Amino acid sequence: MSGAERYNIHSQLEHLQSKYIGTGHADTTKHEWLTNQHRDTFCVHSWSS
């Protein structure tokens, strides 16, 4: 993988992480990640009812 490809993938990942809170980032703690998962799961279930 070339340096340009690696930069592009990293750039896309950063964009997704800034756009969607639940995707996390390098500094996301386990607690934050679990909180996001619980919140997202609750939202999915409340919309499907």
PyMOL Python script that loads the backbone (N, CA, C, O; Angstrom):
from pymol import cmd

cmd.read_pdbstr("""\
ATOM      1  N   MET A   1       0.850  -1.170   0.000  1.00  0.00           N
ATOM      2  CA  MET A   1       0.000   0.000   0.000  1.00  0.00           C
ATOM      3  C   MET A   1       0.898   1.236   0.000  1.00  0.00           C
ATOM      4  O   MET A   1       1.818   1.355   0.809  1.00  0.00           O
ATOM      5  N   SER A   2       0.618   2.129  -0.902  1.00  0.00           N
ATOM      6  CA  SER A   2       1.454   3.329  -1.007  1.00  0.00           C
ATOM      7  C   SER A   2       1.061   4.355   0.054  1.00  0.00           C
ATOM      8  O   SER A   2       0.008   4.254   0.684  1.00  0.00           O
ATOM      9  N   GLY A   3       1.916   5.321   0.228  1.00  0.00           N
ATOM     10  CA  GLY A   3       1.655   6.373   1.198  1.00  0.00           C
ATOM     11  C   GLY A   3       0.402   7.163   0.869  1.00  0.00           C
ATOM     12  O   GLY A   3      -0.340   7.557   1.769  1.00  0.00           O
ATOM     13  N   ALA A   4       0.159   7.400  -0.424  1.00  0.00           N
ATOM     14  CA  ALA A   4      -1.030   8.148  -0.841  1.00  0.00           C
ATOM     15  C   ALA A   4      -2.305   7.375  -0.517  1.00  0.00           C
ATOM     16  O   ALA A   4      -3.286   7.964  -0.061  1.00  0.00           O
ATOM     17  N   GLU A   5      -2.301   6.057  -0.748  1.00  0.00           N
ATOM     18  CA  GLU A   5      -3.471   5.232  -0.429  1.00  0.00           C
ATOM     19  C   GLU A   5      -3.741   5.235   1.068  1.00  0.00           C
ATOM     20  O   GLU A   5      -4.885   5.354   1.509  1.00  0.00           O
ATOM     21  N   ARG A   6      -2.668   5.100   1.841  1.00  0.00           N
ATOM     22  CA  ARG A   6      -2.793   5.086   3.297  1.00  0.00           C
ATOM     23  C   ARG A   6      -3.370   6.413   3.787  1.00  0.00           C
ATOM     24  O   ARG A   6      -4.232   6.428   4.666  1.00  0.00           O
ATOM     25  N   TYR A   7      -2.895   7.531   3.220  1.00  0.00           N
ATOM     26  CA  TYR A   7      -3.403   8.856   3.600  1.00  0.00           C
ATOM     27  C   TYR A   7      -4.879   8.967   3.248  1.00  0.00           C
ATOM     28  O   TYR A   7      -5.664   9.491   4.039  1.00  0.00           O
ATOM     29  N   ASN A   8      -5.267   8.481   2.072  1.00  0.00           N
ATOM     30  CA  ASN A   8      -6.652   8.564   1.638  1.00  0.00           C
ATOM     31  C   ASN A   8      -7.567   7.772   2.566  1.00  0.00           C
ATOM     32  O   ASN A   8      -8.627   8.264   2.953  1.00  0.00           O
ATOM     33  N   ILE A   9      -7.176   6.565   2.923  1.00  0.00           N
ATOM     34  CA  ILE A   9      -7.972   5.734   3.829  1.00  0.00           C
ATOM     35  C   ILE A   9      -8.091   6.403   5.187  1.00  0.00           C
ATOM     36  O   ILE A   9      -9.174   6.437   5.773  1.00  0.00           O
ATOM     37  N   HIS A  10      -6.980   6.937   5.693  1.00  0.00           N
ATOM     38  CA  HIS A  10      -6.989   7.624   6.988  1.00  0.00           C
ATOM     39  C   HIS A  10      -7.897   8.849   6.934  1.00  0.00           C
ATOM     40  O   HIS A  10      -8.639   9.115   7.879  1.00  0.00           O
ATOM     41  N   SER A  11      -7.840   9.588   5.841  1.00  0.00           N
ATOM     42  CA  SER A  11      -8.669  10.771   5.668  1.00  0.00           C
ATOM     43  C   SER A  11     -10.150  10.402   5.651  1.00  0.00           C
ATOM     44  O   SER A  11     -10.969  11.089   6.262  1.00  0.00           O
ATOM     45  N   GLN A  12     -10.494   9.324   4.957  1.00  0.00           N
ATOM     46  CA  GLN A  12     -11.889   8.876   4.906  1.00  0.00           C
ATOM     47  C   GLN A  12     -12.373   8.436   6.289  1.00  0.00           C
ATOM     48  O   GLN A  12     -13.504   8.734   6.674  1.00  0.00           O
ATOM     49  N   LEU A  13     -11.536   7.741   7.021  1.00  0.00           N
ATOM     50  CA  LEU A  13     -11.890   7.296   8.356  1.00  0.00           C
ATOM     51  C   LEU A  13     -12.123   8.487   9.283  1.00  0.00           C
ATOM     52  O   LEU A  13     -13.096   8.503  10.037  1.00  0.00           O
ATOM     53  N   GLU A  14     -11.249   9.472   9.233  1.00  0.00           N
ATOM     54  CA  GLU A  14     -11.434  10.674  10.048  1.00  0.00           C
ATOM     55  C   GLU A  14     -12.733  11.378   9.695  1.00  0.00           C
ATOM     56  O   GLU A  14     -13.426  11.877  10.582  1.00  0.00           O
ATOM     57  N   HIS A  15     -13.072  11.425   8.416  1.00  0.00           N
ATOM     58  CA  HIS A  15     -14.317  12.060   7.991  1.00  0.00           C
ATOM     59  C   HIS A  15     -15.523  11.327   8.580  1.00  0.00           C
ATOM     60  O   HIS A  15     -16.436  11.960   9.112  1.00  0.00           O
ATOM     61  N   LEU A  16     -15.528   9.993   8.486  1.00  0.00           N
ATOM     62  CA  LEU A  16     -16.631   9.217   9.050  1.00  0.00           C
ATOM     63  C   LEU A  16     -16.737   9.405  10.560  1.00  0.00           C
ATOM     64  O   LEU A  16     -17.833   9.537  11.105  1.00  0.00           O
ATOM     65  N   GLN A  17     -15.589   9.416  11.227  1.00  0.00           N
ATOM     66  CA  GLN A  17     -15.594   9.558  12.682  1.00  0.00           C
ATOM     67  C   GLN A  17     -16.087  10.931  13.106  1.00  0.00           C
ATOM     68  O   GLN A  17     -16.698  11.056  14.168  1.00  0.00           O
ATOM     69  N   SER A  18     -15.843  11.960  12.314  1.00  0.00           N
ATOM     70  CA  SER A  18     -16.344  13.296  12.663  1.00  0.00           C
ATOM     71  C   SER A  18     -17.823  13.422  12.337  1.00  0.00           C
ATOM     72  O   SER A  18     -18.533  14.202  12.973  1.00  0.00           O
ATOM     73  N   LYS A  19     -18.296  12.668  11.357  1.00  0.00           N
ATOM     74  CA  LYS A  19     -19.688  12.750  10.922  1.00  0.00           C
ATOM     75  C   LYS A  19     -20.616  11.923  11.810  1.00  0.00           C
ATOM     76  O   LYS A  19     -21.730  12.347  12.117  1.00  0.00           O
ATOM     77  N   TYR A  20     -20.157  10.753  12.216  1.00  0.00           N
ATOM     78  CA  TYR A  20     -20.981   9.838  12.999  1.00  0.00           C
ATOM     79  C   TYR A  20     -20.319   9.579  14.350  1.00  0.00           C
ATOM     80  O   TYR A  20     -19.243   8.986  14.419  1.00  0.00           O
ATOM     81  N   ILE A  21     -20.966  10.025  15.416  1.00  0.00           N
ATOM     82  CA  ILE A  21     -20.408   9.931  16.763  1.00  0.00           C
ATOM     83  C   ILE A  21     -20.121   8.484  17.150  1.00  0.00           C
ATOM     84  O   ILE A  21     -19.093   8.203  17.765  1.00  0.00           O
ATOM     85  N   GLY A  22     -21.006   7.577  16.803  1.00  0.00           N
ATOM     86  CA  GLY A  22     -20.896   6.179  17.225  1.00  0.00           C
ATOM     87  C   GLY A  22     -19.721   5.415  16.641  1.00  0.00           C
ATOM     88  O   GLY A  22     -19.414   4.319  17.110  1.00  0.00           O
ATOM     89  N   THR A  23     -19.054   5.961  15.630  1.00  0.00           N
ATOM     90  CA  THR A  23     -17.933   5.232  15.041  1.00  0.00           C
ATOM     91  C   THR A  23     -16.682   5.311  15.891  1.00  0.00           C
ATOM     92  O   THR A  23     -15.748   4.535  15.693  1.00  0.00           O
ATOM     93  N   GLY A  24     -16.652   6.235  16.832  1.00  0.00           N
ATOM     94  CA  GLY A  24     -15.504   6.361  17.724  1.00  0.00           C
ATOM     95  C   GLY A  24     -14.291   6.943  17.039  1.00  0.00           C
ATOM     96  O   GLY A  24     -14.356   7.377  15.889  1.00  0.00           O
ATOM     97  N   HIS A  25     -13.184   6.947  17.755  1.00  0.00           N
ATOM     98  CA  HIS A  25     -11.906   7.437  17.259  1.00  0.00           C
ATOM     99  C   HIS A  25     -10.819   6.841  18.126  1.00  0.00           C
ATOM    100  O   HIS A  25     -11.110   6.069  19.040  1.00  0.00           O
ATOM    101  N   ALA A  26      -9.606   7.175  17.864  1.00  0.00           N
ATOM    102  CA  ALA A  26      -8.476   6.560  18.579  1.00  0.00           C
ATOM    103  C   ALA A  26      -8.522   6.811  20.082  1.00  0.00           C
ATOM    104  O   ALA A  26      -8.012   6.000  20.855  1.00  0.00           O
ATOM    105  N   ASP A  27      -9.118   7.913  20.508  1.00  0.00           N
ATOM    106  CA  ASP A  27      -9.156   8.259  21.928  1.00  0.00           C
ATOM    107  C   ASP A  27     -10.468   7.886  22.615  1.00  0.00           C
ATOM    108  O   ASP A  27     -10.677   8.255  23.771  1.00  0.00           O
ATOM    109  N   THR A  28     -11.351   7.167  21.936  1.00  0.00           N
ATOM    110  CA  THR A  28     -12.621   6.769  22.525  1.00  0.00           C
ATOM    111  C   THR A  28     -12.376   5.762  23.645  1.00  0.00           C
ATOM    112  O   THR A  28     -11.686   4.759  23.458  1.00  0.00           O
ATOM    113  N   THR A  29     -12.951   6.045  24.802  1.00  0.00           N
ATOM    114  CA  THR A  29     -12.811   5.111  25.924  1.00  0.00           C
ATOM    115  C   THR A  29     -13.829   3.986  25.787  1.00  0.00           C
ATOM    116  O   THR A  29     -14.788   4.091  25.023  1.00  0.00           O
ATOM    117  N   LYS A  30     -13.612   2.927  26.523  1.00  0.00           N
ATOM    118  CA  LYS A  30     -14.549   1.805  26.513  1.00  0.00           C
ATOM    119  C   LYS A  30     -15.927   2.276  26.987  1.00  0.00           C
ATOM    120  O   LYS A  30     -16.947   1.867  26.431  1.00  0.00           O
ATOM    121  N   HIS A  31     -15.959   3.118  27.994  1.00  0.00           N
ATOM    122  CA  HIS A  31     -17.224   3.630  28.519  1.00  0.00           C
ATOM    123  C   HIS A  31     -17.972   4.442  27.460  1.00  0.00           C
ATOM    124  O   HIS A  31     -19.178   4.265  27.285  1.00  0.00           O
ATOM    125  N   GLU A  32     -17.271   5.325  26.758  1.00  0.00           N
ATOM    126  CA  GLU A  32     -17.905   6.122  25.702  1.00  0.00           C
ATOM    127  C   GLU A  32     -18.461   5.220  24.603  1.00  0.00           C
ATOM    128  O   GLU A  32     -19.576   5.426  24.123  1.00  0.00           O
ATOM    129  N   TRP A  33     -17.674   4.222  24.212  1.00  0.00           N
ATOM    130  CA  TRP A  33     -18.100   3.323  23.155  1.00  0.00           C
ATOM    131  C   TRP A  33     -19.362   2.553  23.568  1.00  0.00           C
ATOM    132  O   TRP A  33     -20.310   2.441  22.791  1.00  0.00           O
ATOM    133  N   LEU A  34     -19.363   2.029  24.790  1.00  0.00           N
ATOM    134  CA  LEU A  34     -20.535   1.292  25.281  1.00  0.00           C
ATOM    135  C   LEU A  34     -21.753   2.199  25.399  1.00  0.00           C
ATOM    136  O   LEU A  34     -22.868   1.783  25.087  1.00  0.00           O
ATOM    137  N   THR A  35     -21.550   3.431  25.845  1.00  0.00           N
ATOM    138  CA  THR A  35     -22.650   4.388  25.945  1.00  0.00           C
ATOM    139  C   THR A  35     -23.265   4.642  24.573  1.00  0.00           C
ATOM    140  O   THR A  35     -24.487   4.672  24.427  1.00  0.00           O
ATOM    141  N   ASN A  36     -22.410   4.822  23.570  1.00  0.00           N
ATOM    142  CA  ASN A  36     -22.905   5.022  22.204  1.00  0.00           C
ATOM    143  C   ASN A  36     -23.669   3.805  21.708  1.00  0.00           C
ATOM    144  O   ASN A  36     -24.708   3.952  21.066  1.00  0.00           O
ATOM    145  N   GLN A  37     -23.174   2.606  21.992  1.00  0.00           N
ATOM    146  CA  GLN A  37     -23.846   1.385  21.554  1.00  0.00           C
ATOM    147  C   GLN A  37     -25.221   1.257  22.208  1.00  0.00           C
ATOM    148  O   GLN A  37     -26.192   0.899  21.541  1.00  0.00           O
ATOM    149  N   HIS A  38     -25.308   1.544  23.494  1.00  0.00           N
ATOM    150  CA  HIS A  38     -26.586   1.450  24.203  1.00  0.00           C
ATOM    151  C   HIS A  38     -27.567   2.476  23.659  1.00  0.00           C
ATOM    152  O   HIS A  38     -28.738   2.163  23.442  1.00  0.00           O
ATOM    153  N   ARG A  39     -27.103   3.689  23.440  1.00  0.00           N
ATOM    154  CA  ARG A  39     -27.959   4.752  22.916  1.00  0.00           C
ATOM    155  C   ARG A  39     -28.482   4.379  21.526  1.00  0.00           C
ATOM    156  O   ARG A  39     -29.673   4.517  21.243  1.00  0.00           O
ATOM    157  N   ASP A  40     -27.583   3.909  20.671  1.00  0.00           N
ATOM    158  CA  ASP A  40     -27.980   3.560  19.302  1.00  0.00           C
ATOM    159  C   ASP A  40     -28.945   2.381  19.293  1.00  0.00           C
ATOM    160  O   ASP A  40     -29.915   2.379  18.535  1.00  0.00           O
ATOM    161  N   THR A  41     -28.684   1.377  20.133  1.00  0.00           N
ATOM    162  CA  THR A  41     -29.568   0.219  20.215  1.00  0.00           C
ATOM    163  C   THR A  41     -30.947   0.636  20.696  1.00  0.00           C
ATOM    164  O   THR A  41     -31.954   0.175  20.157  1.00  0.00           O
ATOM    165  N   PHE A  42     -31.009   1.496  21.697  1.00  0.00           N
ATOM    166  CA  PHE A  42     -32.278   1.979  22.212  1.00  0.00           C
ATOM    167  C   PHE A  42     -33.054   2.719  21.124  1.00  0.00           C
ATOM    168  O   PHE A  42     -34.263   2.529  20.986  1.00  0.00           O
ATOM    169  N   CYS A  43     -32.371   3.555  20.358  1.00  0.00           N
ATOM    170  CA  CYS A  43     -33.027   4.317  19.294  1.00  0.00           C
ATOM    171  C   CYS A  43     -33.598   3.398  18.219  1.00  0.00           C
ATOM    172  O   CYS A  43     -34.709   3.617  17.736  1.00  0.00           O
ATOM    173  N   VAL A  44     -32.856   2.392  17.852  1.00  0.00           N
ATOM    174  CA  VAL A  44     -33.327   1.457  16.825  1.00  0.00           C
ATOM    175  C   VAL A  44     -34.578   0.744  17.309  1.00  0.00           C
ATOM    176  O   VAL A  44     -35.541   0.599  16.555  1.00  0.00           O
ATOM    177  N   HIS A  45     -34.572   0.301  18.552  1.00  0.00           N
ATOM    178  CA  HIS A  45     -35.713  -0.436  19.081  1.00  0.00           C
ATOM    179  C   HIS A  45     -36.919   0.466  19.291  1.00  0.00           C
ATOM    180  O   HIS A  45     -38.055   0.031  19.099  1.00  0.00           O
ATOM    181  N   SER A  46     -36.693   1.699  19.676  1.00  0.00           N
ATOM    182  CA  SER A  46     -37.835   2.598  19.903  1.00  0.00           C
ATOM    183  C   SER A  46     -38.475   3.023  18.582  1.00  0.00           C
ATOM    184  O   SER A  46     -39.675   3.297  18.548  1.00  0.00           O
ATOM    185  N   TRP A  47     -37.703   3.085  17.494  1.00  0.00           N
ATOM    186  CA  TRP A  47     -38.246   3.446  16.189  1.00  0.00           C
ATOM    187  C   TRP A  47     -38.983   2.277  15.549  1.00  0.00           C
ATOM    188  O   TRP A  47     -39.906   2.481  14.760  1.00  0.00           O
ATOM    189  N   SER A  48     -38.585   1.062  15.880  1.00  0.00           N
ATOM    190  CA  SER A  48     -39.200  -0.097  15.235  1.00  0.00           C
ATOM    191  C   SER A  48     -40.508  -0.501  15.909  1.00  0.00           C
ATOM    192  O   SER A  48     -41.240  -1.335  15.375  1.00  0.00           O
ATOM    193  N   SER A  49     -40.811   0.068  17.056  1.00  0.00           N
ATOM    194  CA  SER A  49     -42.043  -0.303  17.782  1.00  0.00           C
ATOM    195  C   SER A  49     -43.241   0.466  17.287  1.00  0.00           C
ATOM    196  O   SER A  49     -44.349   0.274  17.790  1.00  0.00           O
TER     197      SER A  49
END
""", "prot")
cmd.dss("prot")
cmd.show_as("cartoon", "prot")
cmd.util.cbc("prot")
cmd.orient("prot")
